[in-house]
Amino acid sequence: MTQEVVRAEGETPFKVVARMLSDNRISGLPVVDDEEKVVGVISETDLLQHQTQQVEDYGHRHVRRPKVTRSARTAAVKARATTADHLMTRPAITATPEHYVTEAARIMREHGVERLPVVDDKDRLVGIVTRGDLLRVFLRTDEEIRREVTRRVTMGLDVPRYVVDVRVDAGVVTLRGQLERRDDAELAARIAGHVDGVVAVTSRLTHRRTSTRARSAVGISSHV
């Protein structure tokens, strides 16, 4: 994530918001309150919607209006917005520092957003992550990925590093070795799949016996 975040406050004027986006060459920014808690997000789309709605309102004064819907009411509010408070989209879709890149990508896809303010446990802004930030994880080298997969898998299974052999080729992870239980082999593959930059996981792990005993993965977020 980027820790130096361009942000607005509720009272920030429309023109200032537009200037902030232009000067910093960004397509959106979070809006915070006096305690730095994220209360909303403004995107270029919000500004364009404001302008488009104004043209429609002033250009068609005498046209019979359709039934007012929730989205229409929201658009009307944004058309009259002079400050960030009325221009922003709320509530803000956010992430936490503990989210994996795969989780952040899923949140963006599900909500159709291009950026996620990152907040602490008190909803205070600590950073922001964009689609570009997420894509950059796939630029990690195979060796970087191999080291992290090895660390997380051996820690999650509580086994020595030599037990699981990790190979990485163009982001594709291959796991080899023999473990005690089938559960451990399945868990190792899940852990590897959550490492940033991993494209796919091929498991060649074998196991001595089957176990239904539940185990928790060290380093796997409860959000998954």
N, C-alpha and C positions, 0 to 999 in steps of 0.2 A: 504494500500500500504506500501511498504518498502521504507523508506526515504533515507537510506544509500545505494546508488546505485553504484555498480561496473560499471564503464564506460570506454570507450576507446576514443581516438581522431583519427582524420583521418590519422595521421602519425604513429600511433602505429603499430609496426611490427607484421607480421603474427604470429611469434613464441611467442611474448609477449601476444597476444590475446589468443592463445591456452593455455598458462600458466595461464592467469587470469581466464579462464573458469575452468580449472582443479583445481587450488588452492582454488577457492571459491565455487567449487562444484555447479556450475550453468550451465545451458544449453544455455544461451544467454546473450547479454548485448547491451545497446545502445551506439551509437557513437555520440559524441557531437563536436560542433565547439568551437571557442575561447570564444563565448558568452554563452556557456552552452546550446545552442539550439540543439535539437535532429535532426540529419541529416540522421540517418540510424540505422539499427539494425543488429547485427551479431549473428548467432545461430550456434550450432554444425553442423547443416545441411550445412551451408555455408562452414565450414572448410572441411567437408567430401566431398562436391561437388568439392572443390578445388583439393583435392587429387585424387579423382576419375577421374576428367577431365584430370589431368596431366598424369595419367596412360594411358588413352585412347589416348591422343595426342602422347606420346612418344612410345607407344606400337603399334600404327597403322599408322606410318608415311606415308606409301605408299598406304593406303586404300583410295579409291575414296570417297570423302566427299559428303554428301547429301546437298541439298540446305540450305543455311544459314538462320535460322529463328531468331526471336528476342530472344527467350529463348536460342538458341545456342550461339548467340553473348554474352549474359549475362554470360553463362557458361564459354565461352572462356576468358572473362575478369577476372572472378574469378579464373580461372586456372593459370593466370599469376600474380595474386595479391600477393604483398609482404607486403602490409599495409592494415589497416582497411578500408581506403577510397575506395579501389577497391574490397575488400572482402565483404563489407556490402550490405545488401538489402535496397533499397530506393525506394520511400519515406517510412519513418517509420510510422507504424500504431500506433497511440497514443490515450490516454484518458486524461481527465481533472479531477481534484479533485472533481468536481461536479457530475461526472458520478455515477449512481447507479451501484451496483454490477451486476444487471440484464442487464444493458446496456453494461457494460464491457464484460460480458460473451457473449452477442450477437455479439459484435465487434470481439471478438476472434474467435467465430464460423464462422462468415461470411468471415473472412480473413484467416482462417486456421493458426493462430499464437498462441503461448503458453504464450506470455508475452506482456504487454503493458506499454511502458514508459508513465509516467504521467507528463504532461507539464502544465505550467501556461499560462496566456493569451498572453505571448510573446514567446511561444514555448520553454521555458527554462525548463530543466529537474528538477523535484521536487521529483520524486519517481518512483517506478515501481510496477506493479501488475502482478502476475502470476496466472495460473490456480489453483495452490495450495492455493493461497490467497483467491480466489473466493470460493473454496470449504469450507474453514474454516468458512465462515459466517453461514453455516448450522450447526455449532457446538454451535451456540448461544442457550441459554436456552429459554424455552417457556415464562418465566417471562420477560426476556429482550425484547423478541419480542413483548409481550403484551403491555409493557410500551411504546415502540416506536410507535406501531400501534395506541394506544390510543392518544398519543401526536400528531401524524401527522394527524389523522382523525379529531380530534376535532379542531385542528388549521386550517386544510383545509376547514372545514365546518363552522368554527367560531361558534361552539356550546359548551355548558358546557360538561364536561367529563361524567357526569351521563347520557347524552342523548344516547350515543352509548355504549353498553356493548360489551367488547372484551374478547373472550376466545381463548386460544391457546392450542392445544394438538398435540405434536410431530411436531410442525411447521405449522400445519393447523389452520388457523384463522377462527373463526366464529363470525360474527357481528350480534348483535340483537339490536332492538330499533325502535322507530318511528320518522321519519323525516318529514319535511314539504313537500318536493318535491321528485318526482321520480329521478330527476337529482341528488339530494343530495345522495340518496341511491347508485346510480351507481358510483358517484364520490368517495364515501367512500370505495367501494370495490376496485376501481382502486388505490387509495392511499395505501390501506393495501397491495395490491399485489406488490408494489414497495419497501416495507420494506425488508431490507437484512435479509435473513434467512427464509423468509416465503415460505413454500412449496406450499400451495394452500389457497384459500379464499372461504369460504361459507358465503353468505349473507342471513340473515334472517330479514333484515331491511324492514320495511313497510313505507308507505308514505301517507300523507293525500290528496295530490293533485298532478297533473302532471304539470310540467313546462318545457318550452323549453328555458328558459333563460339560456344563457351560463355562466358557472362559471369556474374559473381557480383554479387549485389545488395548495395550498401552499405546496411547497416542491417537486412537480413533475417536473422533468427536461423537458425542451423543446425538448431534444433529443429523447424522447420516441415517 
